[in-house]
Amino acid sequence: MTVISLMLAVPDAAAASAWYQRALGATELWNLGSVIGLQIHGAPFFLAEPANNRWESPDVLGSTTVRIEVFVDDPDTFAAAAAAAGAEYHDPVRDHQMPWGPHRQGGFFDPFGHLWLVGDRSPLQRH
């Protein structure tokens, strides 16, 4: 099995880990202090504090450079939990008409400036 994951640049890995655990139900896999491995429902991702290594957090850059796409059974509940924990819920989950039928998706910015799009699982298969 191939897994593609991502590492999010954050100014404070411990604070970010605590937020992702509280807001998104993430669990910590391991913690090296400035680099932390997490997972959400079995999907791994990582946090790290940039250290002059040619990448930076969205707050420093003034923009995000990637959008995180999460596909879950209940995107409404997932996004609402993030909003309740302080995410900027700028794009409420709603139906989008796609060639394969309706797709529910919405988005939020987490407190560290990362853009998350949360949708149902409909795009995860060949259409």
N, C-alpha and C positions, 0 to 999 in steps of 0.2 A: 504494500500500500504506500502511496506517495502522499505526503502531507505538506501543504504549503502554509506557512505561518508568517507572522510578522512580529517585529520588535518596535514598540512605541517609545519614542524619546520623551522622557518626562524629567522635570527638574528635581523631583523627590520620589524615588522609586517606592519607598515605604508608604508614603501618603497616597500615591497612585494605587498601589496594591490594595490598600485598605478601602479606597473608594470603589474600585472594580469589584472587590468582594462584596461590599455592602450594596452597591447599586445594581450590579449585573449578575450576582450570584457566582462570581469567579471563585475558584479554589487555588491555593498556592501549591505549586509542585515542588519548588525549591526557592531558596533565597540566598543570594551571595552579597546582599547589602545594596550595592548600586545596580545590580542586575537581578531580576526576579522572573521566574517562570510561573505562569498561571494557566488555567484552562477554564473554559465556559462550556458546560455540557460535553466535555471530552475534546473540545477544540482548543489546542494550545496556542498561547501567544506570550510575548515576553515584554518586559519593561526594562529600560536602562536609562541611566543618567549619562548624557553625552559628556565626553571628556576630551574635547579638542580632537575628535576623530572623524571629522568631515561630515557630520550630521548633527542636527539640532532639533530642539522641540518646537512645536508650532508657535508657542508664545514668543520665542526669540525670533523666529523667522517672520512672524506676522501673518502666517498662513499655514494651512495644512498641506501636505504634499501627497497624501494618500487618503483614500476613503476606505473605511473598514466596512465590509459587507457581512452581515450576520443573518443567517437563515434559520428560523426557529418555527416551532408549531404555532406559537401565539405571539406574533410581533407586537400586538397592542399592549400586552402585559409587560413584555420586555422593555419596550420604549417608555411606558408609563413609570416603571420602576426607576429607570435612569433619570427621568424628569423629576420624580419625587426626591431623588438624592442630589439634585442640583444641576443636572445636565440642561443645556439650552435646547429645548425641544422645539426646534424651529420648523419642522416639517412633519406634522402629525401623520400617523399611519392611516393610509386610505387605499382604496382600490385603484389600481392602474390597469387599463385594458391593454393586454399584450396579445400577440398572435396566438398564443396557446390558451388564452382565457384570462380571467382576472388574476392579478398579482397584488397582494397587500404589502405596502412598504411605506416607511416614513424614516425620518432621520433626526439625529441630535448631535450636538457638539458636547463632548465630555469636558470636565473642568480644566483639562490639560490642553485643549484646543484641537483634539482629534475628532474628525467627522465620522460618525457611525451611521450607516443605513441599515435598517432592520426590516426584514421582509419574511414572507412565508417561504416555504421550500420549493415553490413552483419552478423557479429558473434552474434548479439543480439537476434537471434531466434534459436529454436531447428532445427537441421539439421539431 
